[in-house]
Amino acid sequence: MIKTKSLSFICIVSLLTAPLAIVNASAASAVGTALTLTLTGGALSISAPATADLGTATANSAGSSISTQIGVIVVTDSRAAAAGSGWTATAISTALTPTAGPALAASLIAYSAGTVSVTGTVTCTDNDPNNLIGVSPVVTATGITGSNTATWNPTLTVTIPGSYVAGVYTGAITHSVL
């Protein structure tokens, strides 16, 4: 009987001390792992309404004008740009052409971005071009760090000389961002 007890005691002691040997052995060895993260930038894009109604103006011999907001323009800059980067939103318009008579030239169309709402680190300036004959800067962004967005609802002002005929005038405005 005594032999059985001492064998049981040896087994119990061995079971209790074995984990200590494993813990001590693993603490004596360590290895580090170098970590790398690559953050890629996205795109710079602009969105604009597909259509806009400039409203109705009354023709008169002295001429007239009409001012209308055309809908929300959004620039999304997901490039994760370095500090100090920027972008420029531009616009160009075709003439407004009636079914009969002379067209209202793009030189008669002025653009004002108005208030520009932003997210992220960016400063935006409304450039207020007085015509859209050629590609014209409409909003300039500076002081960018990281990603950002800018949103505005521009007002177009169309000057209508007194010599133009009544009718429906159609054209297009194109927004771009660089």
N, C-alpha and C positions, 0 to 999 in steps of 0.2 A: 504494500500500500504506500509506503513512503516513497518508493521510486516513482509512482504515479504523480504524487503531489509535486515533487521537484521538477518533473518534466513539464507539468502544467505551468509551474511558476516560470520556467525558462521560456516557454512559448509566449506567455503573457508579456514578459519583459521585452522579448524580441519584437513583438508586435507594437509595443509602445515606443521603442527607441528607433525603429526603422524609418518612420516618417521624418524624424529629426535629421537623420543622415541625408535624406533626399533634399530637404529644405536647405540645409547648409551647402550641399553640393551645387544647387542651382544659383544661389546668391553669389557664388565665387566666379560666375561667368555671366557676362552681359554683352550685348551687341547693339549698336545703334543703327538706325535706318535713315538715310537721307531722303527728304521729301521734296518733291517738285510739283508745282501747280502751274499750269499754263492757262491764262485767262485771255480768251480771244475776243476781239471787238466784233460788233455786229455791223449793221448797215446804217447809212444816213438816208432817210427817205422823207417824202412829202406827200400829203394827201389833200384833196380838194373836192368840193361838191362836183357832181357830174353835170348839173344844170343850175342855172340861176336866172330868175326873172328880174330884169332891171326896172320893171314898172311901166307906167304910162306917163308921158309928158304931153303937154299941150303946145302945139306949134303956134308961133306968133312971129310977126315981122321983125321984132327986136331980138329974137332968139330966146333960148331958155336953157335950162340945165336940169338934170335929175341926178340925185345921189341915192345909192342903194347899197346895203350890205349884201354880199353875195354868198355868204355861208362860211363855215369854219374851215380854216386852213391849219394843218398840223404838221410840224416838222418833228420827226423822231430821230434822235441821234443816239444810236446804240454802239457807237464805235469805241466807247470807253477811252476817249481821247486824252492825251497828255495835257497837263496844265497849260493854259494859254492858247489852246486851239480855237478854231472858229468855223463858221459856215455862213453862206449868204443865200437867202431865198430870193428868187427872181420871178418876174412875170413879164409876159409879152402878150399883146392882144392883136387880133385881126381887126380889120375895119368892120363896122356894123353895117351890113348890106341889106337894103330893102328889096322887095320884089320889083320895084321900078324906081328910077331916080338915082341920084348920087349917094354913095356910101358915106357914113360918118367915119372918118379916118381915126386910126389909133392915136393920132396926135390930139384928139378931142376927148380922150379918156384918161382921167387922173386916178391915182390909187393911193389910199391911205390905210395902213394896217390897223391903226388905232391902238388900243391897249393890247399888249402881248403878254399872255400869261405863261409862266415857265415853271418847270420842275427841274431839279438838279442845279448844278453850279453853272450858270450862263447869264450873260447880260445881253439883252436884245434891244436893237434900235430900229424904229420905224423910219424908213428912208423917204417916204412920201413923194414918189416920182410924179411929176405933173403931166406925163404922157407915157403911153406904153407902145411907142413906135418900135423900139428895139428892146432887146432883153434888158430889163431895168431891175436893179436891186430894190427889193421891197422891205426886207428885214435882214439886218446883219447881226450875227451872234458873235460875241467875243468873250474872252475870259473863261472858256470852258475847261472844266475838269471832270472827267468821267462821262457818263451818259446823261442825256437831258432831253426835254421836249419843250416846244414852244407852240402856242395856240393863239390864233387871232381871227377876227371876223372882219375882213377888209371892206371898206366903202369905196365903190367906184363912183366917180362923178363924170357924167357925160355932158359935154357942152354941145348944144344943138343950135347951130346958126339959123337965122330966120328964113333962109332960102330953101330949107329941106322940105320934102313932101311927106304927107301923112302916110303911114304904112307900118308894117312890122319889120324891124331891123334885127338881123341875126349875125352872130359872130362867135368868137371863142377867145378865151383867155387861157394861157398855159403857164402853170407854176413849175419851177424847178428849184433844186437845192444843190449847192456845191460846197 
